[in-house]
Amino acid sequence: MELLEILLSASFWAAAIRIASPLIFATMGELICERAGVLNLGIEGIMVAGAFAGWIAVWAGLPLWGGVAVALLTGMAFGLVHSILSVPFGLSQHVVGVGITLLATSLTFYTYRVVLPEVSSPPKIEAFQAFEIPILSQIPIVGPAFFAQTPLTYAAFVVVIVTALVLYRTPLGLAVRAAGENPSAVAAQGLSVTAIRMGAVIVGSGLMAVGGAFLTMSAFDSFFFDMVNGRGWICIALVVFGAWKPGKALLGAILFAAFDAFQIRLQQTPVGAVVPYQVFLMMPYFLSILALVAMSRRAEVPAALMVPFNKGER
């Protein structure tokens, strides 16, 4: 009965949506990259860099949305480096991605120590506050969960809608999907596969960085090391779980976040007094792996994912 009360409480679903928000941004970014044929393993480091860049920009005096813009541009800069190395140069996307993660993470930590050399605890900023949408926020359970969130959470859902519309309702989206499925056909139409793939990686990396910025500017009000804590790798799995489709990937992000919110509350029940807390921490990842295995068997991987393209070669 107590477990059912948790699942039916508005606070539980509000927390799940809040936890899912950074995952949604980053998952959409990774999905765009992979739809164009590029696996972006730099996502973890880009999220760290975005979290720091947005936070330090606001701490330095920019407004909150200015901090989001700085995070976006920071992610796009790392995406540009990634795209140059992996697309026209055709280097291993695995190696480039891991290298970008190490570079972004190291540069972030270095910059933090240079800007704040004597600080023992990071300064706080005035983060985004929850905004209740009139009437809709009064709906039982659904209202507080979906319509009493911070502006960045609303933006995350807008990004999903825009991503789906662009990918499936515009010539640009068709070109992006074709670049990940049959780049030779794209080149035959006179389009640049290199430009399409590079653009997708740059835009996708920008969204990843905004996902990181959510943590410092909406979920929390400061930056601390390891705050991304593997969320980038989870987003890569969510793309597979969602079969490279924005709607399904969104549901996957919410599902993982619900598992995470559930384990936190489960620790406060009588069960939590008996079961070691490490089991609860493991639970969302374990359940996500099971769901990933079940869904990935039916998923169709973009045919040209991780396949370099050189014009004129068959």
MOPE-V864203 format. One line per field, one symbol per residue. psi: psi as a letter, one per 20 degrees, with the letter a starting at -180 (. if undefined). A space follows every 50 residues. Layout:
psi=???
//
This chain:
psi=ghhhhghjqhhghghghghhghhgghghghggghhijppnjjgghhhggh ggggghgghiiqrghhhggggghghhghhggghghhfhhkrphgggghgh gggggghghghghghmhjphpqqqrorpqpoppqghiippggghghklrq hhghhghhhggggggghijqhghggghhhigmhhhghhjjqohggggggg gggghghghhghhhhiiggajrpqqjhgljhghhhghhgghjkkpgghhg hgghgghggghghghhhjrhhhigpqhhhhhhghgghhgghggghhhiqo pphjpjoqpopiq.
//
